[in-house]
Amino acid sequence: MPVWPGGIPGQTGTWEAQSAPMIKYRTLAVAAFVLVPTAACDVDGTPAEGGSPGRGSETIDLELDMELGSLTGESDAFASVSQILPREDGSSFILDQAAKEILEFSPSGQLVRRFGRAGSGPGEFLIPGSIGWWAGQDSIWVADAVLPRVSVFSTAGELGRTIAVPGGGFSPTTAESRWHRVLGLESIVVVSQSRPVGGAWGPVQVTLADPSERILEVERDESSISIVSSEPGFMRDPIADGSLIRFSPNEERIIVVERAAPESAARAFVVVHAVDQRGDTLWTTRLEYQPTRIPVSVRDSIAHAAYERLQPLRIRRDLTSREFDRIYRETIQLPFYYPPVTSALATGNGDVWVIWTNVGDGTGVTILDRFGREVRQLRVEEEVAATLTSAAGDFVWAIAKGPYDIALARRYRLR
């Protein structure tokens, strides 16, 4: 995937205020999000301030505080850094998916312990997909995407229990991907998405594992930009602007962020929803911003990279230049304005961080409190904004790559 000037990454993985009290919906369609009124209000009906980077609230900065990761270090030579589970004191648990283990680091960056290993026995993993707090911060859950199960460890790394869950991973028979998260303290949910043969990925569904009940459905987590190709391997979107889904670490709520690329220079909105485990809408916040046009040179660069990626199709099918150019024109359709948001975080205290890309007022973070009200703006460099992954207390963590593609975990302090 081409590197985007202006700090626009590919999708980050996995997936996130009019607020009429408890608006109930079992199915969320991205196309329907735009129908909510433009007036923003909190759960009590009081108007809430709209937002865009750099306006309307206290502004703070991030300062690099610590970096973990090396080529040869005994404690921090990560095979990968897949997820970071932070504490408010600056300590953390880091999931190394490639090494199939979890590493605990002290606030000063010293390795405290490591636990987990490759295998299918108790306390072992085939593909550990995600981690989080189980029943507060005394235990940690680890979801395996293949076995499938959720393993619960004490913070000392001792296995407490293993919970079997509905089938996970990718099923070639149903063309469905399934993975698991823990919603709130102990509610296991199944996140799934199917793709019919020859078709596009369907809606993302979130269902309670026990009892089986669908909480919500988001139309798609891919780009809403039209990328059409019948050839496998050529479907990757050049711009990630689909809705994001995030799970609150300590609360039974799901955050959905609608971030479709704007179609004009008129002022636009990012829409954020909080949904509880019954599928009820707790609040909806609309954040206003001024779109920024993508320079012609950037669009040309992406278009050229896409053209090169399609070349193997031309060779395999022995297409003429005219046939190939027609397929290219039908396949690659780029927007004229930047998608508004790179990612989003749901923190342990209920805050939601909306991480902006290069919009009119610059790159930054809008912080919403647990009621959907804008409380802070955060100044962030574009490169840093693209890598932020979790936050707790006064610390924010990022996953990055160093020289020679070294896996890094970076800790920033709020100033």
C-alpha positions in Angstrom: 0.0 0.0 0.0 1.4 3.4 -0.9 2.7 5.7 1.8 0.4 8.7 2.1 1.8 12.2 2.7 -0.2 13.9 5.5 -0.3 10.8 7.8 -3.1 8.9 6.3 -2.6 5.2 7.0 -4.4 2.1 6.0 -7.1 0.7 8.3 -5.8 0.1 11.7 -7.0 -3.1 12.4 -9.4 -4.4 13.5 -12.3 -1.3 14.3 -15.9 3.3 16.3 -23.7 14.0 19.6 -27.3 14.3 19.1 -28.2 12.1 22.0 -31.8 11.4 22.4 -32.0 9.3 25.6 -31.7 5.5 24.9 -32.5 5.5 21.2 -32.8 1.8 20.5 -31.6 0.1 17.4 -30.5 -3.5 16.8 -29.1 -2.8 13.4 -26.8 0.1 12.6 -26.4 0.9 8.9 -23.7 3.4 8.0 -26.0 4.8 5.3 -28.6 5.6 8.0 -26.2 7.4 10.3 -26.3 10.6 8.2 -30.0 11.0 8.9 -29.5 12.1 12.5 -30.1 15.8 13.1 -27.2 18.1 12.9 -27.9 19.6 16.4 -25.8 18.0 19.0 -27.0 17.4 22.6 -26.0 15.2 25.5 -28.0 12.6 27.3 -30.0 15.2 29.2 -31.0 17.1 26.1 -28.5 19.9 26.7 -26.8 21.2 23.6 -23.3 19.8 23.3 -20.5 21.6 21.5 -19.6 20.5 18.1 -16.0 19.9 17.4 -13.1 19.9 15.0 -9.4 19.8 15.7 -8.2 22.8 17.6 -11.4 24.4 18.6 -13.7 24.7 21.6 -12.0 23.0 24.5 -8.8 22.8 26.6 -5.8 21.9 24.4 -3.0 19.8 25.6 0.1 18.1 24.0 1.8 14.7 23.9 5.4 14.2 24.9 7.4 11.1 24.2 8.1 9.5 27.5 9.5 6.0 26.9 10.2 3.6 24.0 10.3 -0.2 24.2 11.7 -2.3 21.4 15.2 -3.3 20.1 17.0 -5.7 17.8 18.9 -7.7 20.5 17.5 -6.7 23.9 16.7 -9.7 26.1 13.5 -8.1 27.4 12.1 -6.0 24.5 13.2 -7.6 21.3 9.6 -8.1 20.2 8.6 -10.3 17.3 5.5 -8.1 17.0 3.6 -5.6 19.1 -0.1 -6.4 18.4 -1.9 -4.8 21.3 -1.0 -2.7 24.5 -3.0 -3.0 27.6 -2.0 0.0 29.9 -2.4 0.9 33.5 -2.8 4.4 34.8 0.6 4.3 36.5 2.4 3.9 33.2 2.9 0.1 33.4 1.6 -2.1 30.6 0.9 -5.6 29.3 2.1 -6.0 25.6 0.7 -8.8 23.4 3.3 -10.2 21.1 1.1 -12.1 18.7 4.0 -13.5 16.6 5.8 -14.8 19.8 2.4 -15.9 21.2 3.1 -14.4 24.6 2.2 -11.4 26.9 4.9 -9.3 28.5 4.4 -7.1 31.5 6.5 -3.9 31.9 6.9 -1.7 34.9 6.3 2.1 34.8 10.0 2.5 34.3 10.1 0.1 31.4 11.6 -2.9 33.1 10.4 -6.4 32.1 8.4 -7.8 35.1 7.3 -11.1 33.6 6.1 -12.9 30.5 3.5 -15.6 30.2 1.8 -17.6 27.5 3.4 -19.7 24.7 2.6 -21.4 21.4 0.4 -24.5 21.6 -3.2 -25.7 22.1 -2.9 -26.6 25.8 -4.1 -24.6 28.8 -2.5 -21.2 28.8 -1.2 -21.6 25.3 -2.2 -19.9 22.0 -2.3 -20.5 18.3 -3.2 -16.9 17.3 -3.8 -14.6 20.3 -6.0 -12.0 18.8 -6.7 -9.5 21.6 -6.4 -8.8 25.3 -8.2 -6.8 27.9 -9.2 -6.5 31.6 -11.4 -9.2 33.1 -13.5 -8.1 36.0 -11.5 -4.9 36.8 -7.7 -4.9 36.7 -7.0 -8.0 38.7 -7.2 -10.4 35.7 -6.5 -10.3 32.0 -8.4 -12.1 29.2 -6.7 -13.2 26.0 -8.9 -14.3 23.0 -7.5 -16.9 20.7 -8.7 -16.4 17.1 -8.3 -20.1 16.1 -8.9 -22.5 19.1 -11.4 -20.7 19.8 -11.5 -19.7 23.5 -10.9 -17.0 26.0 -8.1 -17.6 28.6 -8.2 -15.6 31.8 -4.9 -15.0 33.7 -4.1 -13.2 36.9 -1.9 -10.2 36.5 0.9 -12.4 37.9 0.5 -14.6 34.7 -1.2 -17.5 36.3 -4.0 -19.2 34.3 -7.3 -18.9 36.1 -9.9 -20.3 33.7 -10.4 -21.2 30.1 -13.8 -20.3 28.4 -14.8 -22.1 25.2 -16.6 -19.8 22.8 -18.4 -20.2 19.4 -16.1 -21.0 16.4 -13.5 -18.4 15.6 -11.0 -17.6 12.8 -11.9 -17.8 9.1 -14.3 -20.5 7.9 -13.8 -21.4 4.2 -17.1 -23.1 4.1 -19.1 -20.0 5.2 -16.6 -17.4 4.1 -17.0 -15.9 7.5 -14.4 -14.3 9.8 -15.2 -14.6 13.6 -13.3 -13.2 16.5 -14.0 -12.5 20.1 -13.9 -9.6 22.6 -15.0 -9.1 26.2 -17.5 -6.3 26.5 -17.3 -4.6 29.9 -16.2 -6.9 32.7 -17.3 -10.4 31.7 -19.6 -10.4 28.7 -18.0 -12.3 25.8 -19.1 -11.1 22.3 -18.6 -12.6 18.9 -17.6 -10.2 16.1 -18.2 -11.6 12.7 -18.2 -10.7 9.0 -19.0 -12.8 6.0 -18.0 -12.6 2.4 -20.0 -14.5 -0.3 -18.0 -16.1 -3.1 -17.2 -13.4 -5.6 -18.8 -10.7 -3.5 -17.8 -8.0 -1.1 -17.5 -8.2 2.7 -20.9 -8.0 4.3 -21.9 -6.1 7.5 -19.9 -6.4 10.7 -22.1 -8.0 13.4 -21.6 -8.1 17.1 -23.4 -10.8 19.0 -23.5 -11.9 22.7 -21.9 -15.3 23.0 -24.3 -16.4 25.8 -27.2 -16.0 25.4 -26.8 -15.6 21.7 -28.3 -12.3 20.8 -27.2 -9.7 18.2 -26.3 -6.4 19.6 -25.6 -4.4 16.5 -24.7 -4.5 12.9 -22.5 -2.0 11.1 -22.9 -2.0 7.3 -19.2 -2.5 6.6 -15.8 -1.8 8.1 -14.1 -1.3 4.8 -13.8 1.9 2.8 -17.1 3.2 1.5 -15.2 4.3 -1.6 -16.1 2.2 -4.7 -13.2 -0.3 -5.3 -14.6 -2.9 -7.6 -12.7 -5.9 -9.0 -13.7 -9.5 -9.6 -10.0 -10.6 -9.3 -9.0 -11.8 -5.8 -6.1 -9.9 -4.4 -6.9 -6.6 -6.0 -9.6 -5.4 -3.6 -7.5 -3.5 -1.1 -8.8 0.0 -0.6 -6.4 2.8 -1.1 -8.2 5.0 1.5 -9.6 3.7 4.8 -12.8 5.7 5.6 -15.2 3.0 6.7 -16.9 3.0 10.1 -14.8 2.0 13.2 -15.9 -0.2 16.0 -14.2 0.1 19.4 -14.9 -1.7 22.7 -14.8 0.2 26.0 -12.3 -1.6 28.3 -14.2 -1.4 31.6 -17.8 -0.6 30.5 -20.4 -2.6 28.6 -20.5 -0.2 25.7 -19.4 -0.2 22.1 -18.3 2.9 20.2 -19.1 3.3 16.5 -17.4 6.1 14.6 -18.7 7.0 11.1 -15.9 8.7 9.2 -16.8 8.6 5.5 -14.6 10.8 3.2 -16.5 14.0 2.4 -17.6 14.7 -1.1 -17.1 18.5 -1.1 -15.3 21.3 0.6 -18.5 22.2 2.6 -18.2 21.7 6.4 -18.8 18.1 7.2 -19.3 15.8 10.3 -17.8 12.8 11.9 -20.6 10.9 13.9 -19.8 9.0 17.1 -22.3 6.6 18.7 -22.1 4.7 22.1 -24.2 1.5 22.2 -24.7 -0.7 25.2 -24.9 -4.5 25.3 -28.6 -4.5 24.7 -28.2 -2.7 21.4 -29.5 0.6 22.9 -28.0 3.9 21.8 -26.6 5.8 24.8 -25.6 8.9 22.9 -24.7 10.2 19.5 -22.2 13.1 18.9 -21.6 14.9 15.7 -18.1 16.6 15.3 -18.0 19.3 12.7 -14.8 19.9 10.7 -13.6 21.6 7.5 -12.5 19.1 4.8 -9.1 19.4 3.2 -8.6 18.6 -0.5 -6.2 15.9 -1.5 -3.4 17.4 -3.7 -3.4 16.2 -7.3 0.1 14.9 -6.8 -1.0 12.7 -4.0 -3.9 11.3 -5.9 -1.7 10.7 -8.9 0.8 8.9 -6.7 -1.8 6.6 -5.3 -3.4 6.0 -8.7 0.0 5.0 -10.1 0.6 2.6 -7.2 -2.8 1.0 -7.8 -2.0 0.8 -11.5 1.2 -1.1 -10.7 -0.7 -3.5 -8.4 -3.1 -4.4 -11.2 -0.3 -5.3 -13.6 -0.3 -9.0 -12.7 -4.0 -9.1 -13.7 -3.1 -7.9 -17.1 -0.3 -10.6 -17.5 -2.5 -13.5 -16.3 -5.4 -12.6 -18.5 -3.4 -11.4 -21.5 -5.3 -8.2 -21.8 -4.8 -5.6 -24.4 -3.8 -2.1 -23.2 -7.4 -0.8 -23.9 -9.0 -3.7 -21.9 -6.6 -3.1 -19.1 -7.2 0.6 -19.0 -10.9 0.1 -18.9 -10.6 -2.3 -15.9 -8.4 0.2 -14.1 -10.8 3.0 -14.6 -13.7 0.9 -13.3 -11.7 -0.3 -10.3 -9.9 2.7 -8.9 -12.1 5.6 -7.9 -10.4 8.0 -5.5 -12.0 10.8 -3.4 -11.0 14.4 -3.7 -11.0 15.1 0.0 -9.1 13.4 2.9 -11.0 10.9 5.0 -11.5 12.8 8.3 -10.3 10.2 10.9 -7.5 7.7 11.1 -8.6 5.8 14.2 -10.3 6.0 17.6 -9.6 4.9 21.1 -12.0 3.9 23.9 -10.2 4.4 27.3 -10.7 2.7 30.6 -12.5 5.7 32.2 -15.1 5.9 29.5 -13.5 8.6 27.3 -13.5 8.3 23.5 -10.6 9.6 21.5 -11.3 10.6 17.9 -8.0 10.8 16.1 -8.1 13.2 13.1 -6.1 13.2 10.0 -5.0 16.2 7.9 -8.3 18.1 8.0 -8.7 21.9 7.7 -7.5 22.7 11.2 -4.7 20.2 11.3 -4.0 16.8 12.9 -5.1 16.2 16.4 -7.4 14.4 18.8 -10.9 15.3 20.1 -11.6 13.7 23.5 -15.2 13.0 24.4 -16.2 12.1 27.9 -18.4 9.1 28.8 -21.5 11.1 28.0 -20.3 12.1 24.5 -19.4 15.7 25.4 -16.2 17.2 24.0 -13.8 18.0 26.9 -10.3 18.3 25.4 -8.3 18.8 22.2 -4.9 17.2 21.9 -2.2 18.4 19.6 -0.5 15.5 17.9 2.1 15.2 15.0 0.6 13.4 12.0 3.0 10.5 12.2 2.2 9.9 15.9 -1.6 10.2 15.4 -1.5 7.3 13.0 0.0 5.0 15.5 -1.9 5.7 18.8 -3.5 2.6 20.2 -4.5 2.9 23.9 -4.6 5.3 26.8 -4.8 5.2 30.6 -4.4 8.0 33.1 -1.9 10.6 31.8 -0.2 8.1 29.4 -0.9 7.3 25.8 0.6 4.3 24.0 1.4 3.9 20.3 2.5 0.9 18.2 5.2 1.8 15.6 8.1 0.5 13.5 11.7 1.5 14.0 14.8 1.0 11.9 14.9 -2.4 10.1 11.2 -2.7 10.9 11.8 -3.2 14.6 8.5 -3.5 16.5 8.2 -0.6 19.0 5.9 0.3 21.8 6.0 4.1 22.6 4.6 5.7 25.7 3.6 9.4 25.6 2.7 11.6 28.5 -0.1 14.2 28.4 1.3 17.7 29.0 
